[in-house]
């Protein structure tokens, strides 16, 4: 399974990057390929390419704010969760994505 994800939080500092790190580490343990774009205080980092999005089985948005360039995902299977959901139970979020 391939997931692309976008993480963003209101301040764009700690939680944006904590969630990206959690998703990356736990996806690897579950044999899920993942690429995570962060939209934080430093702007967009590790941007998803059109090819990344096209090849993904699921797009995961882990955010408590509107993300930039959300229209890129209009044709995709999409799962949206809050930052807190990932911080509380990252495995549950990844299993949810696998079930789509």
N, C-alpha and C positions, 0 to 999 in steps of 0.2 A: 504494500500500500504506500502511496505517495500523498503527503499532505503538504500544502503550503499554508503558512500562517502569518497573520499580522497581529502584533501586540502594540497596545497603546494605552496609556493611563492619563488622567487629567494633568498631572505635573510633568509627565514624560521623563521621569528620572528613574527611581529605583524599581518600581513594580513592572514597568515596561520590560526592563532587562532581566529581572528575576523570572518573569513568566517565560520569556524567550529561552532562558537557560534551562528551566524546568522542562519545558516542552522538548527541547533538543535532547536532554539527557534521558528522559523517560521514553521518548519515541525510539531511541536507539536500543534501549533494553527490550522494547516490544517488537523489534525488527520492522519498524516503520521508518520510511525515508521521510525526512522533513526538512524544509527550508523556512526559516522564520525571518520576516521583515520586521524591523522595529521602527516605530514612529514615535520618537522621543524628543527630548529637549535639543538634541543635536540634529534633528531633522530625520529624514528617512535613511536608515542604514540597512545594508544587506538587501537592497531592493529586489523584489520578485520580477523576473522577466516575463514577457509574454509566453515564452516557451515553458518556463516553470509552471505557470498557471495552466497552460494547455495540457501539460502532462500530469497534473495533479488529479487524484481521485476526489479529493475534498479540499475546500478552502476553509480554514479555521480562523475566525476573527475573535481574538481575546482582547476585549476592549470595553472601557466604560465611557468612551467618547466616540464621536463620529471619526472614522478614519479617512485619510486622504486617498483620493483616487479609488473609491469603493466601486465605481462603475466598472472597473476591470473585471469584477467577479459576477457580473449580471447573468452570465450564461453558465455558472458553475454550481455544483452542489456546495451548499454553504452551511456551516455550523457557526453560530455566534454565541459566545459565552462571555461572562464577566471575568475581569481579572481575578476576583475573589474565588470564583469557581475553579480556576486553574491552581491557584495557591492552596486551596483547600483539598482538592483531590484531582491532581493532574492525570492520574491513570483513568479515572472515570471519564474525563473529558476526551481522552484519546480513544477509549473504547466506544464512546458515543460517536466519534468520527468514523470509526471502523464500521459501525452499524448502518451508516447511511448508504 
